[in-house]
C-alpha cells in the first residue's frame, strides 16, 4: 500500500511543471499573494503515474470540488494547510478534515485502479 501523501507530493511537483491535464487556475481563488515567486526543484513522479493520478484528481473535481481546490492549492502550489485555513477564515481542523476526505477519496480510487 502506498503513502497517499507522498504520492500526491510527487504528483503535485509533476503537475506544477505543466504536465497535468487537469484544468486548474494558476491563481487559485484569492490566493494570489500566497504563491511563491520562485520554486525550487521538487522530486516528481513518472509520467505514467502522473497521468493515472491526474485521472483520479479529475474525478475528485467532479464529485468534491472544494476538496479538489484544496488538493491543488496544497500539493501543486505548495501552500500550507494553515495558510489555506487562515485565508478561508476557518479553523485548521476544518481544512484538515476536508483534506482527509480528499485523500480518502483519492486513495480509494488509486487502490481500485491498482487491483
Order of alpha helices (4+ residues) and beta strands (2+ residues): alpha-alpha-alpha-alpha-alpha
